[in-house]
């Protein structure tokens, strides 16, 4: 029997480290706060989308049809066979089905894919669940608790949330949800413009929630933005070098046709100088963007260290100190009174 999987936080920093722990390089996760085209364009290439929403019993997706033909096995679709694994499973659904030319899966997931690719969805789910590396990376984000609680019977007031993946595969858009019997076919799409199909469907799903309620979250799995920025810097610097050589050749009276072959740069020295200055400004902006990404990744690293650190010994020592000073009981009473007042205010507000 497989070991339990912990509940993890829906956070781009957590998921970025999760993916790195699976052995996949040059991939990060970005949180999306709107469906604006400009926001998506800034993140390209986008390998897939992870959608977190409030799950309701009997909730059915009517946006597409469940695939029950040969694609059910051809697509790496795994049934979810254990609780708390839906976030990791949604991410893996994208990683194990990604067809983008810039994407490299890494040895750990390549081995898993080769082993489980021909298995039916139920057995694929078991293979994911029993993959030691994946489970250990996932459970590395387990929260430290002072007491063990019985989680087998959730309260009727508990909100249940679920993760699903959206990804283009061979010219069609699919939603991969481990609670379904198969992939959900959402229709044809252009592999390079699949987001134009996905965004209206996501907007429709978001609009289904009551006004003022925030019961969803959208994350994009994208290529390493630092690599993208560096690639553009390399292109601009090559353009600058060529423009400078062309100016030197023109001023010296040399033929620049062979030098500029395959380039769309003009043969006017003044215009070429403008191109150089414009490229230098763009490079400066891109270097700033790289610095911002580095700072963000460092912040992710620090936050994840804090998430994984065991603060319980510190809390226990603080409680001992407060008890020794005779402050623990009075502070506990004050906290209880505060909670009681807040609950009374909530009840009063609902009544009005």
Beta strands, then each sheet from edge to edge (+ up, - down):
strand 1: 27-32
strand 2: 46-55
strand 3: 65-66
strand 4: 160-169
strand 5: 172-176
strand 6: 184-188
strand 7: 216-223
sheet 1: 1+ 7- 2+ 4- 5+ 6- 3+
end
